[in-house]
Amino acid sequence: MTADIAAILAIDGIATGAIYALVAIGTVLIFTVTRVIFIPFGDIAAFTALTLAALDAKQLPGTVGLVVVLACMACVMEVTSLVRAGDLRSVPKAVFGYLVLPLIVVGIVWLTMRFSPPMPVRIVLALLLIMPVAPLLDRIVFRPIADASVLLLLTVSVALHFALVGLGLLFFGPEGVRTEPLTSLGIEIAGVQVPGQTVLILLAALIFSGLLLLFFDFTLLGKALRATAFNRTGARLMGIRPARAGTIAYLLGSLMAGVSGILIAPVNTIFYDSGFLIGLKAFVGAIIGGIVSYPGAALGAFGVGILESFASFQSSTLKDVIVFSLLIPVLLWRSLASQHSEEEVEE
């Protein structure tokens, strides 16, 4: 391996790590607020890429059907819960939030696609379509068992992943896709040509990380999410609704997963089940950060990306084995270094 090859592999690994960093940060965000290790995070990223590819082909994406089905299910569940609780005043608000708003998004996409919109508009439409998915899944799957143990929530999350893979095959088909590059420009750093797509990926990771930091430190809503992550019972006593905080966390997570899918689609062929490996490798990075630290998760994700890049050079067939083998020493280190305590279950 020459120095030039090592530099190219490092740049490629940093770009891949930036994608994993976005997914890892989103995973940590959802876990700290809701205690859910959201395994389908990578699936949402893959669905975004498939959605954008369908829009590029001037076809109505399968995400439209997915959003409609999830919106109807979530609306029925929320209205039924409110009626049983006798809170009829909140029914119109629930119908608007869980049914009307997602259908408005679907309508906007359907109308806009009749006019062959340019790429920036198609990207926005893909993000708009994917953003309701995680909050709707939260209402349907996780909200009814919000006070369950983390192990049960993880088990349900894995089951949800397999359900989404099946729905992905139904809505998108088995064909892999690649979208158009967002830019054809490139820059040269120390004699190594860096594609513009790589620069965009790094900029997106840095910008979203910075915006997330500003959001948590300088906005009332961000502080409410931090309070919920720190102590759900205390946040509830202070007038913060954990359910609403969880919805916001899932919305932000969907946005970050969507951006990840859009950035990775021009450089990797995406299939309906490609999200699992993306999410799992990002999860390795999140574990390195202890699933509680945003900087730790980001650094761990960059490390995973660089390791994967160099491992693929040595053996493309064993690169995933090498990456996932990193879990063993990390878990042993976390187990020995962390203080163990019984999980607190809210009454």
Beta strands, then each sheet from edge to edge (+ up, - down):
strand 1: 186-189
strand 2: 192-195
sheet 1: 1+ 2-
end
